[in-house]
């Protein structure tokens, strides 16, 4: 106990448990994630996690919350483009790759079984908020909510189909990489968004 | 046995079991779906299902296959419009409503855990094929595969977010119905698809 206190203080144990839990999740799925295994991975006694988590569900919720934060950071990082449509594409690619690289976490965050935190209302602090802000700069106000919802649905659907192995095989040739497919799909969507500013029409039309 | 033979012949028992299984699935989720319960529901002995299904997984696969057929029929039925973009919207709405009305079946068809049949390659016999055919009539050839994939991702993502309760609450006012939301989201997407025939640009631009 005193060793644990020395190694983990000021919330460090909580962080260490969540970090360990994330690794367990990716290695063995949600079944592998127990408070006991997290304790072992963090090098503390089996009882130590109970200081921070009442049960496995509480740990899962914390893990999902960390996942939302990671996804938000990833979208924010991807969104560093000067061109607004390109920024939207990069966000979409980042979303799909997040799911592709961390499928168990993605399922935990968005799957049905968990009583995880719902996607929070749009604010700059959430992944949805980062997407909404980018869309808001692109489309007329009347279509912003619909366009944000559509953009989210698009990448979420592609992510789910990818993670669950439900993509149809390509009509010919090799299947594109996940990144290439995500880039094409989000590129087509972004090009088709109604442009802000009236009669300029859609992005791609303008570009022709 | 002789009663069963009288009641079910020429594959009728198989159909009855799948029909019963579909009802069990919607009532109690995949856990409620056992060969024993299906037998009870169909009014046959507990051993009778084994004539058609080796185990629960085989029954689940048959149920999912029936789900794909139902989804295909629903998309085909929805796609009866003279306006091609409107037909695409109706297909999308039908897809989302299918998931909304039959969430357990939808999860079985597209969720990860089941070793269910994958979405088959595009052919007129599949839901994907019906979508692909409609998209093919709308967009230039070079963009068809991407546009079909994008359309599928869009409605699949909206369906998943709906079924899993992950839709963000509306910024203001009441949440739209599932149908209204699906109509808006697919409408925005369809309007933004690149139009076939060169420089006419995108659908909505043309309409302005």
Boltz contact constraints between the chains, C-beta under 6 A:
constraints:
  - contact:
      token1: [A, 110]
      token2: [B, 166]
      max_distance: 6.0
  - contact:
      token1: [A, 112]
      token2: [B, 164]
      max_distance: 6.0
  - contact:
      token1: [A, 119]
      token2: [B, 166]
      max_distance: 6.0
  - contact:
      token1: [A, 119]
      token2: [B, 168]
      max_distance: 6.0
  - contact:
      token1: [A, 121]
      token2: [B, 168]
      max_distance: 6.0
  - contact:
      token1: [A, 121]
      token2: [B, 169]
      max_distance: 6.0
  - contact:
      token1: [A, 128]
      token2: [B, 168]
      max_distance: 6.0
  - contact:
      token1: [A, 145]
      token2: [B, 171]
      max_distance: 6.0
  - contact:
      token1: [A, 146]
      token2: [B, 184]
      max_distance: 6.0
  - contact:
      token1: [A, 146]
      token2: [B, 188]
      max_distance: 6.0
  - contact:
      token1: [A, 147]
      token2: [B, 188]
      max_distance: 6.0
  - contact:
      token1: [A, 149]
      token2: [B, 185]
      max_distance: 6.0
  - contact:
      token1: [A, 150]
      token2: [B, 185]
      max_distance: 6.0
  - contact:
      token1: [A, 150]
      token2: [B, 188]
      max_distance: 6.0
  - contact:
      token1: [A, 150]
      token2: [B, 189]
      max_distance: 6.0
  - contact:
      token1: [A, 153]
      token2: [B, 154]
      max_distance: 6.0
  - contact:
      token1: [A, 153]
      token2: [B, 157]
      max_distance: 6.0
  - contact:
      token1: [A, 153]
      token2: [B, 158]
      max_distance: 6.0
  - contact:
      token1: [A, 153]
      token2: [B, 185]
      max_distance: 6.0
  - contact:
      token1: [A, 154]
      token2: [B, 153]
      max_distance: 6.0
  - contact:
      token1: [A, 154]
      token2: [B, 154]
      max_distance: 6.0
  - contact:
      token1: [A, 154]
      token2: [B, 157]
      max_distance: 6.0
  - contact:
      token1: [A, 156]
      token2: [B, 157]
      max_distance: 6.0
  - contact:
      token1: [A, 156]
      token2: [B, 161]
      max_distance: 6.0
  - contact:
      token1: [A, 157]
      token2: [B, 153]
      max_distance: 6.0
  - contact:
      token1: [A, 157]
      token2: [B, 154]
      max_distance: 6.0
  - contact:
      token1: [A, 157]
      token2: [B, 156]
      max_distance: 6.0
  - contact:
      token1: [A, 157]
      token2: [B, 157]
      max_distance: 6.0
  - contact:
      token1: [A, 158]
      token2: [B, 153]
      max_distance: 6.0
  - contact:
      token1: [A, 160]
      token2: [B, 160]
      max_distance: 6.0
  - contact:
      token1: [A, 161]
      token2: [B, 156]
      max_distance: 6.0
  - contact:
      token1: [A, 164]
      token2: [B, 112]
      max_distance: 6.0
  - contact:
      token1: [A, 166]
      token2: [B, 110]
      max_distance: 6.0
  - contact:
      token1: [A, 166]
      token2: [B, 119]
      max_distance: 6.0
  - contact:
      token1: [A, 168]
      token2: [B, 119]
      max_distance: 6.0
  - contact:
      token1: [A, 168]
      token2: [B, 121]
      max_distance: 6.0
  - contact:
      token1: [A, 168]
      token2: [B, 128]
      max_distance: 6.0
  - contact:
      token1: [A, 169]
      token2: [B, 121]
      max_distance: 6.0
  - contact:
      token1: [A, 171]
      token2: [B, 145]
      max_distance: 6.0
  - contact:
      token1: [A, 184]
      token2: [B, 146]
      max_distance: 6.0
  - contact:
      token1: [A, 185]
      token2: [B, 149]
      max_distance: 6.0
  - contact:
      token1: [A, 185]
      token2: [B, 150]
      max_distance: 6.0
  - contact:
      token1: [A, 185]
      token2: [B, 153]
      max_distance: 6.0
  - contact:
      token1: [A, 188]
      token2: [B, 146]
      max_distance: 6.0
  - contact:
      token1: [A, 188]
      token2: [B, 147]
      max_distance: 6.0
  - contact:
      token1: [A, 188]
      token2: [B, 150]
      max_distance: 6.0
  - contact:
      token1: [A, 189]
      token2: [B, 150]
      max_distance: 6.0
  - contact:
      token1: [A, 192]
      token2: [B, 192]
      max_distance: 6.0
  - contact:
      token1: [A, 192]
      token2: [B, 193]
      max_distance: 6.0
  - contact:
      token1: [A, 192]
      token2: [B, 202]
      max_distance: 6.0
  - contact:
      token1: [A, 193]
      token2: [B, 192]
      max_distance: 6.0
  - contact:
      token1: [A, 201]
      token2: [B, 205]
      max_distance: 6.0
  - contact:
      token1: [A, 202]
      token2: [B, 192]
      max_distance: 6.0
  - contact:
      token1: [A, 202]
      token2: [B, 202]
      max_distance: 6.0
  - contact:
      token1: [A, 202]
      token2: [B, 205]
      max_distance: 6.0
  - contact:
      token1: [A, 205]
      token2: [B, 201]
      max_distance: 6.0
  - contact:
      token1: [A, 205]
      token2: [B, 202]
      max_distance: 6.0
  - contact:
      token1: [A, 205]
      token2: [B, 205]
      max_distance: 6.0
